[in-house]
Amino acid sequence: MDFESREDRDGVRLSWSSVPKSKLQHQRNVIPMGALYTPLNDKSEVTVLDKSNLISCRSCRSILNPYVVVNNGTWSCQFCSVPNQLPAVFAEDGTPYLQPALEGQFTTVEYETGRKSSLPPVFFYVVDTGFEGDDVEAEFAKLKESLVLSLSLLPENALVGFVSFGKHVKVHDLTSNDDLSYTFNGNKTYNLEQVQQTLGLSGSGLSSAGLLHAQAADFEHLIGPTARRFLQPLSLVEYELTNIIENLVPNSFPHSEYSERPARATGSAINVSTLLLKSILGDNHLTGGHMMVFIAGVCTLGPGKIVDTPLKIPMRSHHDILKEQSSLIKAPTTSSKTKTDTSLYKEAKAFYAKIAKVLVSLGLSCDLFIGSYDQVGLFEMDEVCTKTGGVIVMTDSVSTAIFRQSFARFFKKQELNNEWLDMGFNSTLEVKVCQDLKIEGLIGNASSLPFNKTVAANERMVSEREVGEGKTNSWKLCSVDPRSTYAIYFEKMDNLHTNNAATFIQFLFHYQHPNGEMRLRVTTIPVNIILDSENAQLEASFDQEAALVLVAREAVKKLQTDLHKKFVSGTALSKQLDQVLIDFCTRFAVYNIGMMDSFRLSTTYSLFPQFMFHLRRSPFINVFNSSPDETSFVRHVFMHEDLANSLLMIQPTLLSYDINSWGSTTDEDTGEEIINEPEPVLLDSASLGKTKILLLDTFFQILIHHGSQIAQWRKAGYHEQEEYAYFKDFLGAPKREAMSLLVDRFPLPRFIDCDEGGSQARFLMAKLNPSTSYATNVNHFYGFGDRSDVFTDDVSLQSFMDHVQRVVTSRK
């Protein structure tokens, strides 16, 4: 089965589909053994079976699958070799038939567990009212419009709550008709007892009587009357909630607009909201859901603060953070008040890490919807999203189309059933492996759970080496959508059983379906075991796209700042990636020592060096010209997306439309009309041309670039004349293609329309491989002939590959 077919069917891409028998031989292959798993993969329909077909191994709790050995009414588990009784199943007429899970096509199957979540999903709003600028009212009105619209996109039974914040935090009572709210001091860090005392939620918001019968209890019996003031089904409080939103006013605490930032208590609002939900829901994992935080500026007050209010104090930059992390001895603080206070960033990081732990224990995600021209402190607060599987939408303003459409798209419905939201809640992932594999860890927007010690086999499956969220075989994912993808890394052990032709990996994904059912999706994947000398089979099993994403995720994870781990700089990481590439080429290229011209890589391996070149230049690793917030945003999205989108972020696509070959032509032999499609071209400065329109897709941006000749004709208005109708069609073609790319993209990308030589063209020039730069031909005049140079000191792909080949072929 080819790699794409397996991804469509099972949502899995492996770096190696075959592994050598010995551990040492596998280590020589440089690229780690790993899997990219998309649990809610929707590229093919998954069969749903009822709970009577759910059969698990009595020893290791793995699930019956098509690869087990069945013999005389027993099946032998491939993960722990324990024999299990196979229950007989009969049709209505009494004839016996095979268990459905044993059928070959059921490598991925979903089971209804027969359990339902005790409560519907939670959607809790935390809204910033600290707007400023010239048109505050208009801007704030747009946000309120989006919030009211979102209520119509939620399921009717969804539990909703509402908190607003500026200098202070207000918890709104949904049952009072006169907009009653409880105010918290934004400058104070509250604990659970203080929040419960203030809101009258002494003990817990859960009623003890309801908890005894949690499975059968409804909202009224489960949630106490006091807690019901702050969390209610949407169908009961839609009118009151709409009133609360429409009556919100921007926070207008006086401050000098020209010398001070407004007081904003973002950290305190997130903390109070989390503790309120903890007070109501307790530790009983009753339901999943989202805490949606809307942010319009930087936190300047209370816990999570990252900068003081005077505007003369600059916000931290990458340089400040780097200096803080790499200095072993703290420099004495100077008396100057205009220096960046980097200690705030560490305090904020630690504060948000604690909140993330509470949200993970509740099974809730935190989503950040940001509309601000300046930084808001995402770099510090990103952990509340990455650990809980939340989403981040970052735009210049809440009134932009990107913000409003992305927020509406967050509530996308399923294609098969337009009633349910296209997401899973309160989910966990468990991975089972055979004896010749061990689990090193998971990299993605999730957090590790302690493995189940009651199952003895689990401890054997965990590797000593830790990658990302390691030392376990189970993780809390919280909220998941069809693009949520997780990278799981494995350690290859020696194969002691000589007769085994394959080893197996099983993914057990437990989640709360939008209809309230608790479901289990099981995916079982075989990995071939080959002889150490079988290089042809090893080559056929290598997936260079999956390998790149696995290497990239591990690299980006090292750069994501963790206060407790060793700091790695971008320059040091680039050197590590170069070493990986050199070792890879040394292992798999064919060459004669000392002869650069003899260097050859087969097609299976040949794209990997090119991918690595673009990875080194990507915004995930090269943070030059990016703010810490922008870097956090792109890294967060990269850790969430599936393989195709991850690849697009590393190596963007470029389509070329040339006026000289545009339009339909007639085939001379058959007389058929051939319609010229845009041509995919190399991401290279050689692809530029005066008569071309280029369409660049970087995932975060979609850019249309008009060559100088095309721009001149457009400005002259040729496309408005009847005899130039084909030119009008030519100008519209890239826009139609761009619209088709926007259909499924989340968050919406920024759309840029620019001309050659214009200021916006820099976004394209920064991505192109500088094969024609002033450095390659110093005597060439810019813009002379049909060639455009890229003004950069960066090396081109050709120079990079020449250097790699030189290093590899000179090794002995």
N, C-alpha and C positions, 0 to 999 in steps of 0.2 A: 504494500500500500504506500502511495507517495505521501510526502509530508503534509501537503495541503488537504488531501482527502481525510487524513486522520484528524487534522485540526477541525475540519468542517463537521466530522462525525462525533468526535470525542472531546474537542476543545483542548487538545494536548499537542505541543510541539516539543520534541526531544532534541538535544544537541547531538547525541549519538543514539541511533536505534539499535546498534550492535556494540557490545563491549568485549574486550579480550578477557580471557580466563583469569590472567594474573593481575594483581593490583599494580605491580611494578610496570607492566606493559601499558596499562591504562594511564598511569601517571606520565609516561613518555608522550602521550597524545596531547599534552598541554591544555587543551580546552576541557573545562569541567563537565562532568556528567550532570545534566540538569534537565528540568521539565518546565515549560511555561504552560500553566493550567488556567483555563477560563471556565470557572464552574457553571455559570449561567449561559454558556455558549448557545446562541440561538440560530446558528447557521444550518442546523438540521433539527427535525422534530424528535424529541425524546419520548420514548414509550413510558407511560406511567402505569405501574402495577400496584395492586392493593397490598395491604400489610400481610395477608396470608401467604404471599410469595416471598416475603423477606426472611431469608434463612442465613444465620450467621454461624461462624465457627465457634465451638464451645470453649476453645482455648484462647485464640487471639482476637476474636470478635470481628474478623474479616468477613466479607459477604460473598455468598455463592456467586460464581461468575463462569463464563464459558470456558475458561482455561483449567478448571479443576479436573482431576481424574475421578471418574465415577466407576464403581465396581460393586456389583451385587447389592444395590440399595444403600451403599455408603459413598460419601465423597471425601476425598483427601485434600485438605487445605494446603495450598502451595506455599503459604507464608510460614506455617509452623509444623507442617507434615502430620497433623493430628487427623485421624479418621472421624467422620461425623455421619450420623444417620441422615438419610435423604428421605423426607416425608413423601409418601405416594400421593399423587394428585389424580383425580378422576373427573371426566367430563360429566355432563348431566345424564347421559345414557349409561354411565357406569364404566366406560372404557378408560383405562389408565393412559396418561400422556406425560411427556417430559416437562420438567420444571421450566417455565419460560426463561429464567435467568441463565439456563445452560445453552440456549440457542446462540449460535455464532455471531449473529448481528447485534446481540445485546451487550456490547462492550461498555456502553453507557446506558444506564436504566435508572428511572426515578421511582421511588416507593412512597406511597402514602403511609404514614406511620400510625394513622388512626387517632393521633393526638391533635388537639387544636390549641393555638395560643390562648392564654387566659384573657388577654385584652387585644383590641385592635391596635395597629401601629400608631406611634406618637409622632406628631409634627409640631415642634415647639418653636415659636418665633421669638428671636431676640433682636430687637431693632434699634439701631443707632439714630438718635434725633439731633446729634451735634453737627448740623449742616452749616456751612458758611460760604460767603461769596456774594456775587451780585444778584443772582436770581435764586435765592434760597427757597422761596415759596414754590416756584415752578419745579425746581429739582425735587423738592420733598413731595410735591403732589404726584410726580411721576412714580416715586417709590411707593407711595400709598396705593396708587393705581395697580402696580404690579402685585402688591400684597393682597389686595381685594380680589384680583383676577386669580391668584393662586388658590384661594379658598374654593373656587368653582372647579379646580382641577384635582382636589383631594377626594379620596373616598368619603362617603357620607358618615361612615362610622369612625373615621380617624379621630384620635384624641388630640385636641389642640390646647395650647397654652400661649400666653403672650407676656413678654417682658420688654420694656423700652428703657433706654439709658442715654444719658448725656453726662452731666457732672454727677448725677445720682442715678440709682437703679430703681425702676418702678416695676413691681409685680402686679399685674392687673387681675382683678377679681372678675371672672367671666359671668358670674350669676347676678351681679348687682346691675340694675338698669341705669344707675347714675355714675358709671365709670369710676368705681372705687378702686384705689390702688394702694399698695404698701411700699413705702420708700426706704431704700437702703443707702447708707453713706458710701459713695463711690471710692472714697479714699481708704476704706477699711477692708481687711481680709476677714471674711466671715467663716466660721466653721459650721458643721452640720447642726449642732445643738442650738446655736444662735439663730440660724435660719428657721428651724422648727419652732423655736420659742416666739419669734417675731410674727410668724404666720399662723400660729396656733396649731401647728402640726406635731404636737408633743407625741413622742414615741414614734409612730409611723403613720403614714396616710392610708395604710392598708388595714382593712377591717379583719380582725382575727377570725371571725366567723366565716368570712368569705374565703380566707386562705385555706381552711380545712378542706373546702370543696373547690379549690382553685380551678380545676379542670372544667367543672360544670358551672361555676359562678359567672354571673354577668357583671358589667361595669358597676351597676348600682350596689351589688352585694360586696364587691371586691374593694372598691375605693370608698373610704370613709367620707362623711358629709363635709368635713372641713377641707379635705383635699380636693373635693369636687368643685370648689370655688376656682381652682387654678388649672384643672385639667378636665375637659369635658368633651363628649362626642360632638363633632362639627355640626351634625344635624340639629342638635339642641341649642347651640349657641352661635350659629352663623350670623344671625341678625346683630347680636350684642358685640361679637368680634368685629364685624364690619363697622359698627358704630365706633368702637375703640380706635380702629385704624383711621377712620375718617376724621376723628376728633383730635388725633395726635398733632402737636405743634412742634416746630423745631426748637431745640434747646437754646435758650437765649440768655445764658448767663453772661454778664458784661465782661468783655476783655478787649484789649486794644488789638484791632484787626491787623495793624501794621507791625506790631512788635511782639505779639503773643499768639501761641496756638490756643485753640479752645480747650477747655477742660473736658476730657472724655475718659470714662471709666470702663473701657472694653473688657479688661481682665476681670473686674469685679462683677460685671453683668454675666459673663460666662460662668464664673464661679457660683454666683447666687442661683442661676438657672439650673446648673448641674446639681447643686445641693437640694434644690426644690424637687427636682425629678427623683433624686435619691430618696428624699423623705417620703415621696408618694409611692414609688415603685419598690423600694427596699432592695434586697439582694435576691429576689426570687425569679429573675429572668422571665418575667411575665410576658414581655413583648419587646419588639425592636422598634426602631424609628429614627427620626432625624431631629437634631437641634440645629435650626437654621439661623445663623448669625449674619446680620447685615451691617457692614462697617463702612463709614464714610470718611474716616481719617484715623490719625495715629493716637494710640493710648498714651495720655499724658498725666494720668492720675491713678493712684492706688496700685494694687497688685497687677503685675504684667506691664507696668509703665516702661517705655523704652527711651523716652526723651523728656526733658523738662519743657515747661511752657514757653520760655523766651525763644523767639525765632532766631536770635543770634547764636543759640547753641545748635550746632549741626547734628543731623541724625547720623547714626553709625553707618559706615560704609564697609565694603568687603575688606578694605585695608585695615580699618580699626579692629575688625573681628579677628583678622589674621594676626595682627600684632598682639592682641590680647591672648590668643591661644598659643602662640609660639614663644612668648616670653616666659622663661622659667622664673626669673626674679622680677617681681612687680616694680615698675619704675615709680619713684615718688611722685605723688600728684602735685601739680603746680597750682598756684593760686588763681590762675586765669579761669574765668567762669565760662569761656567760650569753647572749652575743649569738650569732645564727646565723652560722655560717661559710659565706658564699656562695661562697667560692673552691672549696670541695669540689665544688659542683655543676658547675662548669666542668671540673674535673679528671675527674669521673665521666663527663660527656658525651663528652669526648675519648677516654677509655679505652674506653667501649662502642662508639664509632664505629670504632675500630681492630678490635675483635672482629667487628663487623658485616661489615667488608670481608673478613675471613678466611672467615666463614660463606658469604658470597655467592660467593667463589671456589670453595668446596666444593659449592655448590648445595644447602646445607642450610638449613632454617628454624629459628629459635629461637622456641619457644612459652612463654609465661609463664602459669602457673596459680597465682594468688595467693589465699591465704586468711588475711586479717589485718584486724583492726579499725582499725589505724593505717596510715599510709602506709608503703610499702616501698621507695620510690625509683624507682617506675615512670617518673616524669618524666625521670629521667636515663638509664634503661636502655631506653626505648622504641625507640631506633634499631635495636637488635639485632632487634626484631620488624618494624618498618616497612620496613627495607631488605631483609629476607629473606622477607617475605610470611608471617610467623608469626601466630599468634592469641594473644589475651590474654583470660583469664577472671579477673575480679576480684570476689571475694566477701569477706564478713566472716570466714568461717572455713572450714577444709577439711571440717568435719563437716556443713555446710549442704547441703540438697537441691540448691540451685542449683549449688554446686561439683561435687558428685558426679555429678549428671545431665549437666551441661555437659561434664565430662571424658569421660563415657561416650559422649556424643553426638559428641565429636570424632572417634571411630572409626566414624562412620556408614558403612554399606555402600551400594553402588549399588542402585537399585531394580530395574534390568533384570537385574543379575547380583549376587546376594547374596554372592558369594564375594569380590568386590573392594571395597577401600575407596573411598569417594566423594571421591577427590582425585587430583591429578596432581603429579608430583615433578620437581625439577630442570628447571624450564621456563624458556623464553625467549620473548620476543615481539618480532617485527620488523614494521615498518609500511612499506608502499610507497605513494607518492602520485604523481599525474601532475604535469605541469610547472606547472599553475596553483595548486598547493598546496605548502606547505612545513611540516615538522613542527617545532613549537615545543618540545614536551616532553610528559612523562607525569606525572600526579599520581596516586599510589596507593601501595600497599605493595610497592614494587619499587625496584631501583637500576639506573642507566644503565650500559650497556656501550659501549665504543668501537665506532663503526660499522665495518663491513667495508671496508677501503680498497681491497681487490682488486676490488670492484665500483664502477666509476667513478660510476654513477648515484646511489649512496647519498649522496655529498657534496652533490649538487644538491638532494636532498630535505630537507636540514636547514636550519632558519631560524637567522638571527643572534640573534633574540629568544629568550630562554630562559624557559620556564615549568616549574617543578618540576624533574624529572630531564630536562634538555635536552641540546642539542648532539649528538644522536645519533638514529638511527632504530631502535635495538634496546635491549632492557632484560632484565635477569635478574629473573624473578618468583619463582624457587625453588618453593615449594609453592603450589598453587592448588586452590580448591574451587569448587563450582558457583555460589557467590555472589560470588567474587572479581571485582571490577569495577575497571577502570582508565580514567581520564579522559585522553584524548589530545587535545592542542590543535594547531590548524593555523593557518597564516598564509595568507590568500588573496592570490594574486599576480594581476597583470593577465592576462586571457585573450588570448593573441596569435593563437590559431587561431580565426578567426571561425566556422568551420563546426562546431566541437565543441558538441554539445548537452549533454554531461555530462563530469564529471571523476570519477576513481575513487580509492578507498582500498582497499588490500588488507592484511589482518592475517594474519601467518604465526606461528602459535603452535606451537612445538616443545615436547613434553613427554614424560615417562616415564610410560606407562600403569601402573596398579597391577599388571598382569600381567607387567611387565618390558619390554614393547615400547616402542621409541621411535616416537612418532607425530607427525604434522604436521597441524594443523587449519588450513584456509585459508578465510577469509571475505572476499568481495569485494563492495563496496558502491558503487553509483553516486550521485553528487551532481549534480543538474541545474544547468546553467548557464543563467541567464535574463538578459534585457535589464535594464539598470539601472532602467528606468522601470516594470517590471512588479511593482507593489506587491501586487496581488491574489495572484499566484503566490508571492511572497515570504512573504506572510502565511500562506498555506495550508501552507507548508513549515516554519513555526516550531513547535518543540516546547518549550512553556514549562516543562514539568517537567524535561526534560534540561538546558535552559538554566539553571534554578535550581541544579541539582546541580553543573554545571560552574563557575558563578560561586562557589558555596559552597566547592567544593574548592580553588579558587584562593585564596579568602580565608583558609580554614583553614591552607593551606600557608604563607601569609605569617606566621601566628601561631606555627607550629611552630618552636621555637627552634633556630636554626642559628648556631653560634658564629662562622661566617665571613660571615654575611649581615647586611644592614642590619635593625635591629630595628624592628618595627611594633607599636604598642600596640593594645589592643582598641578604645579610643576613636577613635584615628586610623583604624582599619579600618572602624568603623561609619560614619564620615564618608565614606570612600571608597565604601562600599556605597550610601549615600544619594545620592552623586553619580552612581553607575551608574544608579540608579532614576530620578533626575531626567532624566538624558540619555535614558534609554529612553522615558520618558513624553513628553518633548519631541519625540522622533523619531516615535513611533507613535500618540500620542493625537491626537484631532481636537478643536480648541478655538478660541475667539476670544480674542485677546489682551485681558487685563484682565477677562474674564468667567469666573469660576470655575464657574458653573452650566453653561457650555457644554462642559465637559471630558468627553470620552467615549473609552473604550478598547474595541476590538472583543473578542469572546469569546476569540479566539486569544491575545490579550495580557493579558486582564483579570485573570487569577489571579496573574500575576507579581509585582505590587506587594504582594499579600497574602502570598505566599511570602517575599518579602524582609523584610517586617515580622516574620514569625516567625523568620527566619534571624538577624536582629539580636538577638532575645531568646533564641536557643538557647544551650545550654551550651557549644557549640563556640567562640562568640565572647564571650558574656557569662560571665565566669568567677567572678562574685561568688558567694560561698557554696560554692565548690567548692575542693577541695585540688588542688595541681598534679598529683597522681596520678590523681584522678578526671577532670580535664580531659584528661590524656594518654590515658586509657582510652577516653573517648567519642570523641575525635578519631581514635584508631586504628581503632575500629570503623566510624566514618563513612567513612573512607578505604578501607574494605574492601568495604562492602555494595553491593548492586545498587540500581537507581534507586528501586524501590518502597519498600525499607527506608530508604534515605537520605531520601526524602520524608517518611516516617513520623517520622523523628528530628527533622526540621525543623518539620513541622506535624503534631502527633499527631492521631489520630482520636478522636472522642467519640461514643459510642452512648447513646441515652436510652431507658429503659424506664419508662413511666408507668402506674401502677396504674389510673388512670381509663380508660385505653383498652386495657388488657391483656386477653388471652384471645381466644377465637375468636368472631367475629360471623357472622351469616348475611346474605348479599346479598339485599336485598328483591326484586330483579328476577329473579335466576336461582335463588335458594334455595340457592346453594352456600355452604359454610362457608369463611370467610376467616380465616386465622390471622395475627394481628398480629405483625409482625416488629419488632425494635427499630429506632428511627428514628435515622439519622445526623444529628447536630445540630452547630451551629457551635461552635467552640472558644471559647466566649464565656460570660461570667458570667451572661448572660441565659438560658442553658440550664439553670441550676440551678433546682431546685424541691423543695418539701417532699414531694411524692408521687412523686418520681422516683428511679430508680437510674441512675447514670451509669457507663459503662465507658470508661475512658481507656487508650489504648495509645500509649506514647511510644517503643516498641521496647525501652528499657532497663527500663521498669516497666509493669506492667499493674495498674490501680487500679480497684476497685469502690467507688463512693461512694453511700451510702444517704441520701436526704433525711430530715429530722427526723421527719416523720410515719411513714415506713416503718420507721425505726429504733425508734420508740416501739412500733409494732405488733409488731415482731420481738421486742423485749425483753419485751412482754406475753405472748409465746408463742402468738400467734394461728395461726402456721403449723403448730403441733403439733395443732390441733383439726381434726377431720374436715370440718366444714362450711366451713373456710377452705382447702381443698386447693388452690384456684386461687392463693391467696397464697403457699403453699409453692412452687408451680410458678414463680410470679413471682420469688421470691427466688433460686431455683436457676438461672433462665435466664441471668443475666449470668455465673455461674460456668461454665456449660456453654460459653458463647461464649468465655470466657477460656481454657478448656482447649483449645479448637480452635485458638486463636492460638498456644498453646505448642508445638504438634506439631512444627513445623519450625524454631523459633527457636533460634539459637545466637549467643552464649551465652544461657542461660536468663534471662529477665527477672525482676526482683524482683516478687513478687505482694503487693499492698497491699489490705486490706479495711478500709474506714473509714466512719465516720458523719459527717454534717454537724456542723461545730463541733468535731470531734475533732482531736487533734494531727496525725494522719496526713493529714487533709484538706488540709494545706498543700501537698502534692505536686500536688494538682489545682489549687488556687487559683493556684499559681505559673505554671501553663501557660495559664490562661484569659485571654482578651483582656478587660481591665478596662473593659468598656463601661458597667458600673454600679459606679462606685467612689465613695468619699466625696467625691472631688474634683469629680464631675459633679453631685452634689446634696448640698451641705453641710448642709441642714436635715433630711435623711432619717435616721431612727433605724435602727441596724443591726438586722436581723432583723424589721423591721416590715413586715407584709404578706408576699406571697409572693416577696420579692426579697432576694437576698444581695449585699451590696457586697463588692468586693475592696479590701482596704486596701493601696494601693500608690500610688507617685508616678509609675509608668509611664504613658506616653500610651496611649490606646486606638487600635485600628486606624482608627476613624473620624477621630480627631484627626490621626493620622499621615497618612492619605490627604488630609485637608483641607489640611494643610500642604504636601504634595507638589503638590497641584493649584494652591495659591496661588503657589508658587514657579514652577511651569511656566507658568501662564497670565500671570504678570507679566513673563516673559522676552520680549525683543523679538528 
